[in-house]
Amino acid sequence: MSQGKFRHFTVMAVVVANMVGTGVFTSLGFQLLDIRSGFVLLALWAVGGLAAVCGAMTYAELGAAMPRSGGEYNFLSRIYHPAVGFVSGWVSASVGFAGPTALAAMTFAAYATSVFEAGDNAWLEKSLAAGLVILLTLVHASNRRNSGSLQVMFTILKVGIIVIFCVAAFIATDSPQPIDFLPVAGDGALLTSGVFAVALIYVSYAYTGWNAATYLSSELENPQRTLPWILMGGTLIVTVLYVALNFTFLNTTPMDSMAGQLEIGFIAAEAAFGDLGGRFTGLVLAMLLVSTVSAMTMAGPRVIQVIGEDFPVLKALAKKNKDGIPATAIYIQSAIALLFIFSSTFESVLVFSGFTLALSSFTTVLGIFVLRWRQPDLPRPYRTFLYPLPPLIYLALTGWTLAFVIISRPVEGLFGLGIIALGLVFYFLSSMKR
């Protein structure tokens, strides 16, 4: 491995681990409140995967043409204006990574306490969640070797356990649920309904993280060549895992027992393997969330670091330790995550952070058209396959979900727009001191 660089396998592990986390183990319960068609539910996850793959194909061109860490912050600053990039980085730094990090840690704690029958002990759950964040912060702020090895190990473990869980549950289920996974009358209308669009919001959150590799571009060996395959390969792996997991949940477990519930994995494991087997599997699924917290602790602070590099007034954010790790940024993001863990308003923060992150990626994908128009001669080691179809598909699907967030959850949508406006104010104040 080149000195100070991550291998492509490590970065693909970050993509997979960033995506496979809280969303896929909790979303189905909300979807079942309005949708009871097996075909439509699996189509939901396939459509979400299609959007993520199309987004990854678009980001691959942008990342290969502009290989610098920072993700949307780097892209939007160069495509539109530094103010647009700053706002994207502001959103990622303030809620985009810290919020989901906290949620994954809290879900880990909820699964763990359920398995050990610790009862409804909110303080114990918060303490377990905070302990996990603190432990992983110390590991990732130490050196790159510890950071990369830990991430690869947990991601291989995560993918392997999910595959084993799906196969074992399928074999152990003597009487599959009476659910039809082929289209039936009425499914077509449901696929184009507002109910489907709202459910796609939950799925979009579950797929959040497909762009994680672009946050580590500067620390990747030969990013122009490897970044496109990392983005698309990682996203395709996760799409297959998500469809397989939700097929397993629906095939093994009565819909009524999962509707409105959060701990879908634990419920499905009990249905497939009985009480003891379910508790063991629930504990294993809880451990999977460790790699999600790990991946976000690894990728997110790189945004804070790049902002510090570009704005002298914020240069303390870019401080690195002797191994080149942005330790200060890691500590800051984890501190915000801990604040969310111990905050009673955490769940509402996640709703609007999902909206603001989707808006940021929507603006970034739109930027491929702007960049091709403004800089047609810019070297592009990779060009989006089947362009302009992938970015158009992503924009259509994401725009559809954003519109329904505004319609169905106007308070959270407007609050997200308020965070963006606050970021603009902070940008101009920072610029005045440059």
N, C-alpha and C positions, 0 to 999 in steps of 0.2 A: 504494500500500500504506500502511495506517495506520502511524504511527510506532511502531516496536518490536513489530510484529505480523508473523507469518508468513501468507502467502497459503494458501488451502485447497489449492491445487495442490502447494505445497511439502510440506504435511503429508501429503497422499495419497502423495507420493513417498516420504516416510519410512515409511509403512505398507507399501508395495510392497517397498521396499528392505530393510526389516527382515525380511520374510518370505522373499523369494527370496534364498537364500544357501546355506550349507553343506549343509543337510538334503537339498534336492532333488537335489544333485549327488553325494550319497554314499549315500542311504538304500536305493535299489533293490538294491544289492549284498547288503545284509543280508536284504531281503525275499525275494530269489531263493533263499536257502538253504532255505526251507521252502515257498514258494509258486511254482508254475510255470504258473499259469493267467493268461493275458492279461487276461481279463475281471475276475478277482478283483483283480489288481494295479492295474488302472485304477480299479476300484470302491473300492479302498483309498484312493486319492488323492481320489476324489470324496467319499467319506464324511468324510475329514479336512477337505475344503473345506466340506462341509455343517456340520460341527461349528464350524469357524471362522466361517462366515457367521452361524450362530445365536448364537455368542458375541458377534460384532460387533453384531448387532441388539440384543442385550441391553445391551451396554456403551453403545450409542448413547443409550438412554434414560437410563442412569445418568450419562453424560457431559453430556448436555444439561441434566439436572436439577441436576447438581453440577459446573459448569464451572470446574474448577481443575486446574492441572498436578499430576502425581503419580501418575496411573493408579490402580492398586489401593490404593495407600497412602491416597489421598484418599477413595476410595469406602468402603473397609472401616473407616476411622476414623469416618466419619459414620454408616454403617449399623449397625455392631456396637459397637465400642469402640476408642478410640485405640490400645490395645495390639495389637489385631488388625491395624490399619493399619500400625503400626510394624513388626510382624513381616514383613508383606508387603514393606514398603520395605526392611527389613533384608535379606531374601532377594534382592530385585532389585539392591540396591546391592552386596551381597557376592559373589554368584555369578550372579544372573539375567541381567545384561547383560555383566558383565566376562568371564564364561566363554564365551558364544557369540561375543563380540567376538574373544577370543583364538583360538577354533576357526576362525572365518572367516579370520582373518589367517594361521593356520597352513595352512589348506587352500589359500589363495592361494599361499603359499610352496611347498607340495608340488606344485601344478600347474605353477608357474613352473620349478621345478628339473627336473621331469620333461620338460617341453617342451625345455629347453636341455641335457638329458642331463647334469645336474650330478652324477649318481650319488647314492648314499645318503649324503648329507652333512647330518646332523641339525643341526649347528651353523649351517650356511649357511641352512637352512630357518628356524631359530629367529631368526636375525639378520634375514632378510627380513621375517618376520612382525612382529618388534618394530619394525623401521624403518617399516613401514606404519602401525602403531598410533601411533607417535610423530609421524609426519608429519600424520596426520589430526587428532590431538589439537591440534597447533599451529594448524591451520586453523580448527577448530570453537571454539577458545578465543579467537579473535581478535575477530570481529564477526559480526553476524547476516547481513549481506549476503553475505559470503563463504560462511558456513555454508549458507544456504538455496540459493544459486545452485549450489554444488558438488553438493548433494544432488539437486536437480532434474536437473542435467546427467547425473549418473551413473545415475539411475533411468531416464531416457528411453533412454539408451544400453543399459542392461541389458535392458529390455523389447524394444527393437528388435532387439538381437542374438539374443535367445532366439527371437523370431518368425522371423527370417531363418534361424537354425540349423535350426529345425523344418522350414521349407519347403524349404530347400536339401537337407537330409538326405533328406527324402521324395522329392524329384526325383532325387537322385543315386543312390538305392538301386534298382538294377535287379532284384535278387532279394530281396524282403522275407523276413523270417524266417517260418518256418511256424508261426505262432502265431495262435490264434483269440481275437479280442476280443469275441466273442459268448458268452453263457453256454452251458456244456455240462454234462453229467451230473456231479454231484459238487460243482459250484461252490456250490450253495446251502448244503450242509453246511459247506464251507470258510469261507463268509461269517460263520457264527456260531461258529466254532471259536476255541479259545485261541490258535492260531497267528495267526489274523487279528487278534486283540486285541493280541498282542505286537507284530505288525508295525505296528499302528496307533500304537504308542508312537513309533516312528521317524517316522511321518508327522506325528504331533502336534508333534514337535520341529521338523519342516520348516515347519509352519504357524505356529510361535511368532513373534509379532510383529504379529499382526493387531490387537492392542490398542494399538499404538504411539502413535496419535494422541492417546489420552487422557493421555499424559505431557506433551503440549504444549498442553493446552486453554487455559491462561491466556495463551498467546502466539499464539492463533489469532483471526483476525477473525470476529466473530459466531459463537462456538462452538455456541450453542444451535441455530442453523439449519444450519450446515455440517458439524458433527462427525458426525451420523448418516450422511450421504452419503459422507463421507470414509472412515469405517470400513467400511461395506458395499461401497462402490465399489472400494476398494483390495483388499478380501478376495476379491471376485468376480473381479477381474482376475487375481489370483495363482492362484486355483483353476483357471481356464482355462489359464493358463500351465503349471501343474504337470501337469495331465492331458495336455496337448499334449506336454510334454517327455518324460514317461514313455512315452507312445505312440511317440514318436520313438526313444527308447532301445531299446524292445522290438522295434520294426519293423525297425531297422537292424542290430542287434547280437545275436549268439548269446547265449543266456542263460548258458551255461557260462562264457563269457569274462568275464561281469560278476559272477557269483555270488561273494560274499565280498570284492569289490574296493571300494575307496574312490573312485577317480578315474573314476567312471562316465562323466562328460561327455567326458573325454579318450579313453576306450576306444571310446565310441560314435562320436566324431568320426573316429577312425582307421578304424573299420569303414565309415563312410559316405564319407569323402573320401580315404582312403589315408594314407600316412605323413606327407607334407608338409602336406597339408590338415588332417590330424588335429592336428599340432603347432601349426599356426597357430590352429586353433579352440580348442585347449587353452589357448593363451596368452590368447585373447580371453575364454574362460570364467573364467580366473584373474582377469582384470581386472574381471569382473562382481562378484567378491567384495569389491572395493574399496568399492563402494557399500554393501554390507552392513556392513562395519566402520564406514563413515562414518555410516550411519543409527543404529547402536547407540551410537556415540560422541556423537551428537547428542541422542538421546532419553533414554538411561539416566541421565545425570547430573542430569536434572530431578527424579528421585526423591530423590536425595541432597540436592539443593537444598531441596526442600519439607520434608524431615525437619529440616534445619538451621533453617528458618524457624519450625518448631513447637516445637523443643526448645532453649531458651536455652543449655544446656550444650554443644550441638552447633552453635551459631550460625555458627561459622567455615565450616561446610559450605555455607551459603547465600550466601557472599560472591560478589558479581558484579563484573565489570569495568566500565569506563565505558560500554560499549555494552549493558549489561544481561545479558551472557552469564555463566552460572554457571561461571566458569573453574576455580575451586577444585574443584568437584564433578567437572568433566571430567578434571582432572589426577588426582584420586583414583581414579576408575573406570579410567582408562587404566593407572595404576600397578598396580592389581589384575590387569588383563588381562595386563600384562607379566609379573607374577608367575606367572600361569597358563602363559604361553608357555614360560617357562624352568623350569616345575615338571614333574617326572616323573609326578606324580599328576593331571595335567590331565584326561585322558580320564575317570577315575572321578569327578572333580568334575562334569563335564558330565552324567553319567548321573543323579546325584542332584539336580543343579540343575534338570534337566528335570522331575523328579518334583515338586519343591517349587514350581516355577512353575505347573505344571498344577493343583496343589492350591490355589494362590492364586487362579487364575482360576475354579476350581470354586466356591470360597467366595464370590467376587465375583458370579458369575452367580446363585448361590443368593440373594444379597442383594437381588435385584430383588423377590422375594416378600416378604422382610422389610420392605423400604422401603415397598412398597405397603400393607402391613398397618399399619406404625407411623406412616407419614406420608402418608395418602391424599390430603391437600390440598396436598401439595408441588407447586409448578408444574412441569409436565412438558411442555416445548416439543415433545418427540418421545416418542411411546409405541411400544413394541415392536410391530411388525406381527405379526398372528396370535398375540399373547400369549394363553395361556402356552406355546404350542407351541415356539417357538425356545429359550427357556431350558431347557425340559424335555428337548429333544433333546440340547442341549449337555451337560447334567448327566448324562444316561444314557450318552452316548458317552465322556465324560471320566471318569466314575466307573468305567466298565468298564475303561478303560486303567489307571487308578490302581490298581485292585484287582489287575490282572495284574502290575503293577510290584512290588507287595508280595509276590505269590506267586512270581514268577519271579526277581526281583532283590531279595531281602529286605535284603541288606546296604546297598545304595544307598538303598532306601526308608527304612530305619531311620536312616541317616546324614542323609537329608533332614529327617526328623522331629527329629533332634538339632539341626540348624541352626535349625529353627523354635523349639525349646525354648531355645536359646542366645539367640535374638532376644528372647524374652519376658523372660529374665533381664536383658538389656541395657536393655530398656524400663523395667523397674521401677527399675533403678539410675539411669537418666537422669531418671525422674520424681521420684525422691527429691531431686534437685538442682535442680528447677525452681523 
